[in-house]
Amino acid sequence: MNLQIDMVQTTALTLILLLLGEAARRRIGFLQRFSFPAPVIGGFLFALVVFALRQTGVAEVEFDTALQTPAMIAFFTTIGLAGSFAVLKKGGRLLLVYLIACWTLAILQNLIGIGMANVVGVDPMLGIMAGSVSLEGGLGAAAAFGPTAEEMGTTGATAVALASATFGLVAGSLLGGPTAGWLVNRHKIRIPTEAEARVGALVAASGSGYGTASSGTSEDNVAAERQGVNYQSMLVAAVVIGAIMVVGILLGTWLSEITGFSFPAYVGAMLIAVIFRNLNDKFNLVKLDDQAVDLISQFTLGFFLTMAMMSLKIWELAALALPLVAVLLVQVAFILVFATQIVFRMMGKNYDAATMVAGLIGHGLGQLQTLLRIWMRSMLDSALNGSSQLRV
């Protein structure tokens, strides 16, 4: 039996699964400890149900995921709106060093992915999906680039990318904090008194993959901060995001035509969003509420990731399981060596360097969205408190 789920039904199911995932994450201890995102919990469990129905011959389920791409573009647009050059300048030398380390890591992850794919005998494109796309890019980038790779002829690219990002999320949660602690003990680094209060937040940054928990702020505090969000501020934010999406998609299409490269739809939107953000900072074109943008960001991220996970074709992943595990184990071993032996030294071999290593391990293993959301939260906190310092 072929079961067709239309767009409205798919949307309703997505929201239900996201809600159930949030509830499960709050109530089940190990899901909190390992920082499983709500979309992964709800979406993946339903994907397992779909897989079981298909394997037993009961039914093949097909979803209408037409709203997944708009939600994805909206999320990445909100990330672009967080791209304030004024905030970046406050990062100073350490931020520049960290950026160079991230760019280097992304290139090396792809080279390792391609090399290991050739070793284990799978399509090199799948190696890229298990490289920086899913590991440094996270679940959002995996869900965005996977369909593009499949359009280019790589079967199972989305499943591999999402599975790799989920693996990285758990690995980053387990390895980030302990690695930083090991560096502190090994090099007998003195922890500044004022820094002790930041340990929990920085370790959480390396090991949290989704949602309000990733900001290091309690849900009660987040709710209190959002009391100022109203219909007018949400409407203005939605209009700005919608307009940027339209212009960004046109830009992405134009760039693809003139360069011959395939640009995912969200790339143009992110670029336009960054430009708009900085022009708005300078000229005050629109009164844009960062709290409203952050709320839209959280919802669209949860929505499109849940839809991507629930429509995951697990059967395409089954035959690639062992090769994929081999690729990912090598990736994890590499990032540990890279972070502790190179980045730690580049950052100064001190307390801040150790905590940045924890962040890099989380960032490099599938949690880019975490750092981007933390960046948005730091900008929001700065605006609320009148602070001139960039916070982690």
N, C-alpha and C positions, 0 to 999 in steps of 0.2 A: 504494500500500500504506500502510495506517495502522498504525504501530508504537506500541503502548502499553507504556510503561515503568512498572512498578508501584512502590509506595513503597519496598520493600526494594532493588530494583534502582536506583532513582533515588538513594537514600541512598548505596549503595555507589559508584555512578558519581561522585557529588558528592565523596566522600572521595578517590577516585582522582585526580580533576581538581584538587582542592586540593593534594594531595601533588605532582602533576606541576608545578603552578604554582609551588609553593615551590622545587622543584628547579630549574626554569627560571630563576626570579628570582635564585637564588644563582649560577648558572653562566653566565648570559648578561649581558655587560657593560652593554649599553644599557638592559636592563630594570632593573638596579640604579641606573644613573645617573638615569633618569627616574622611579624609585620606583614602578614598576608593582606593584600589589598582586597577590599570588598568586591570589586568586579571579578577578580580571579576566583574568589570563593563561590559566589553565586553563579557566574557565567560558566566556569569550568565544570562545576558539579552538574549543571544542566547539559553541558556538552557530553559528559559521560553518559547521561541518560539517553541522549540522541545516538551516541555510539552503540549503546547496548541494544536499542531498538533496531538499528541497522544490522548489527551482527546477528541478531536472532531472527531477522527477516520479518519482524512485526510491521515496521514502517520506516520509510526514508523521509526525514523531515527537511524541508527547505524553508528558509527565512527570507523575507523581503527586508534587506538591511539598507534601504535607500537613505535613511536618516543617519547612518553611521558616519559617512564622510562629512556632511555638514557639521555634525557635533565635533568631529575631530578637528576640522578647520577652525571652528569657533574656539576650541581649547587652545590650540597653538597660537591663535590670534591674541588671546589673553596673555599668553607667555610673552609674545612680542610687546605687548603693552607694558610689560614689566621691565623692558630693556632701556632703562634710564642711564645715559652716559654719565650723568652727574653722580649716580650711585657707584658706577663702575670705577670712576676716578678715585673714590675713597678707598678702594681696595689696595691701591699702591703697588709696590714691587711684588709682594707675595701673590697678589691676584694674577699679575702678569706671568710669574713663574708657574703658577698653578694652571693657567690657560695653556701655556706651552706644553706642560706635562700632559694635559688632557688631549691636545691635538696630536701629540706624539703617540699617546696610548691608542687613540682611535685608528691611526694609520697602522700601527703594529698589530692591533687586534684583527684588522682585516687581512693583513698579510699572514698572520697565524691561521686565521680561519680558512683562507684559500689553500695554504700549504697543507693543513690537516685534512681538508676535504679531498685533496688529491691523494693523500696517503691512505685514507680509508675508502676511497673509491666512490665519492659522491660528487654531485654537481658543485663546482667552485662557488656558484652563487649562493648555495646553501651555507657555505663557509662564511660568506659575508653576512648572511642572515644571523649566523651564530657568532658574528664578530661585533664591530662597533654599532651596527644597526640595533641589535637587541641588548647588548651589554652596556655600552656607554649611552646608547639611545633610550633604553628602557622600554616599558610596555607600550607607551604611546608611539614611539618611533617604530617599534616592531609591527604594531597594527597598521601604521601608515605605509611603511615601505613594503610589507609583505605582499599586499595585492599588486603593487607596482612590479615586483619581481615575478609574480605569477603571470601578469600580462606579458612579460617578456619571455614566458615559456618555462619557468621553473616551478614545477608541480610541488606543492607542499611547503612553499616558501613562508606563507603566513603561519602555518602550524609550527614550523621550525623556529621562526622568529619569536613567536609568543612563548613557546616552550623554553627557549633559551633565556628570554627576559625573566620568566618566572623562576627558573633555576638560579639565575644571577641574583635575583631579589633575595632569595633565601640564603644563598651563599654570602652575599654582602652583609646580611643581617647577622650571620654567624661569625664572620671573619673580621669585620671592620673594627669593632671595639676591642676585642682581644688582641688584635695585631698592634693597635696603638698602645695598649697596656704593656705588651711584650717589649715594645721599643722603649717605653719609659723606664721599665725595670732593667732592661739590658744595658742601656746607656746611662743609668742612674740620673735621670733627668729630674730636676726639682720642679714640682708643680706649684706655681704661684698661688697664693691663698685665694685671690679673687677669681682665679681660673677654675677652682674646684667646683664652683657653682655652674660652670659652663660645660663640665664633663658630660653630664647626662644629655644635654641638648646636642652636643657634637657627636656623641656616640649614637644617639637617636637619628641624627642626620645621616650617618653612614648605614643605618640599618632599618630605616623606615621607608616603606615604599609608596604610601598613598594616603591621602586624606588629611584631616586636621591633625592627626597624631604626628605627622611628619614635620610640623612646624615647631614641635616642642612646646606647644601651648595647650592647656587643658581645654576640653570641649566647652566647659562652662565659660572660660575666659573668651573663647572664640565667639560664643553666642552673645556674650556681653558686648564685645566689640562691634558686633553686627547689628546691634539695636538701632544704629543710625541709618541702616539701609532701608529705604522706602521705595514705593512704587516709582516715584519720579527718578530717583538715582538709578534704579534697575532699568528703567525704560531708556534713559540716556545712554547707559553703558551698552545695552542691547543694540541700540541704533548705531552707535559707534562701531561696535564689533561687527554688525551686519554689513555696514558700509565698507569697512576694511576688508571683509571677506570677499565682497564683490570685486573690489579693485585688485585685491591680492590674487584672486583666481585668474583674472584677466592678465595680470603681470606674469604669473607662472606659465600660463599658456603661451604668451608672447616670448618669454625666455626659452621655452622648449622649442618653439618654432625657429628662432634665430640661432640657437646654439646646437640643436640636434640632440641635446641631453634631455633625459626625462626628469622633470621637476615635479615632485609630489605637490598636490594642490595647496598644502598648507605652507609651503616655502614662501611663495609670494605673499601670502597673508601675513606671515610673521615679519617679513621684511617691511611691508607697508606699516604694520603695527609699530615696529621700532621707530620708523621715521616719524609717524604721527605722534608717538609718545614724546619724543624729544622736541618736536615743534610745539606741541601743546605745553610742555614744561616751560618753554621760552616765551611763547606768545599768549598763553592762556586762552586758547581757542574755544575749548569746551571744559565745563566743570565736570570732570570725570571722577567718580567715587571709586577709590581703589578697593573698598570693601565690596562694592557691588561687582566689580570685575573679578575679584577673588572668588566670590560666591558662584558666579557664572562659570569660572574656571573649574572649580571643584565639581560642579554638576555635570558639565559637558565631558570632563575627563572620565568620571564614573560611568556616564551613559555610553559613550562610544567604546570604552574598554569592555564593559559588560556585554555589549552587543557583539564585539569581536570575539570574546571568549566563548559565548554561548553558541556561536556559529562555527566554532573551531572544528575542523575535520580531523578528528583524532586518528582515523584510519590511515590518513596520509602520513602520519607521524610514526606509526607502528614499525614500519620497515626501516625507518631511519634512526630508531632509538639508540642502538649501540654505537653507530658512527657519531651521532650527535653527542652522546655522553663523552666519547673520547675527545672530541673537539673541545667541549666545555671544560673538561678537567685540565687540559693543557692551558686553556685560557685563564683559568683560576690560578694555576701554578705560576703563570707568567706575571699576572698582575700583582701577586704577592711579592715576587722578586723585584719587579719594577718599582712598586710603591716603597718597599722597605730599603732597597739598596740604592735607588737612584733619586726618587722624589724626596724621601726623607732627608737626604744629604743636600739636595737642591734647596730645600726649604729652611735649612739652617741647623738641623739636628737638635732642635730644642722642643719644648712642650708644644708650641704651636705647630711645629712640623709633624709631631706625632699625631696630633688631632686631625691635621689636614690629610695625613695618610689614611686615617679612618674614613674621612669623607671621600677620598679618592677611590678607595676600595668599594664603598657603596655606590659612588657615581659610576665607576668603571664596570660594575656588575649589575647594571640594569635599573638604576634608580635616578636617572637624570631628572625625571619629573619631580622627585623629592627635592632636589637642590633648587630647581626652578621655582617650586612653590615656596620653599624657604626664603628664596630671594624676594618673592612677591610679599611674603609676610614681613620681612625685614623692612621693606619699603613702606608697608602699611603702618608698622609699629613706629617707624621714624616720623611719619606724618602725624600720627596720633599723639606722640609724646614730644614732638618738636626736637627730636634728637638729630644731631648732625653726624652721628657715627653709623657706619655700616655694620649691621649685626648679622651674626650667624644664627 
